[in-house]
């Protein structure tokens, strides 16, 4: 009997606690609804999504307009692009819209500029590349096309050259007609045709000089020669540029006795 009374008392206590919790939840919900109604009455905004639903009401007050000011941010001028280009007296320039032709004693080159940059010719043989608009791409094109224009002017007047050196036992190079023949340790010699507009000279069978008026063509052909046998880091054997520094690695040590 005692156990049954105790069980009945615990059940009654639990039901009482549930009733108390329900009453507390109802009171909290009433308080929150009243506070929300007060805050909405005090609000200065009028929303089309909140109306007289569920007992809420919003006062009809005009909305304050917020204005946004758009500010144009100017890109910084390229340090390379703003430098002038001096044109020698033996170089002739022909400008037609966005096209430029440069003619000199060593050759003739042409380039087409994008709409982000423009070319201006000043007195005293000075050429300037300027931005036509203030955008990020215009800032990038500014320095790039100034460098390309300067390379054209220097190339047709003075020219460029790239020197390579062959390092290794039995490595040698020779010129046969319009081809350059390389012996680089393969089972067969490597024969490469010299592109038009470039001159290749070989000294002491191990030093190669590539020259011409187009800087990009010179660099491309020199790189194609070097890729046949790039210098390895242990003994430094291979084809390397004359001013290239090959980082050497330490070889594996022999077994200790």
PEUR-V27567 format. One record per helix or strand of 2 or more residues. SS is the DSSP state (hx for helix, st for strand). FROM is the first residue (numbers start at 1). TO is the last residue. If there is no record, write none. Layout:
[[SS,FROM,TO] [SS,FROM,TO]]
This chain:
[[hx,2,42] [st,85,86] [st,92,96] [st,99,103] [st,108,112] [st,117,122] [st,126,131] [hx,136,157] [st,160,167] [st,172,176] [st,179,183] [st,190,193] [st,198,203] [st,207,212] [hx,215,226] [st,238,241]]
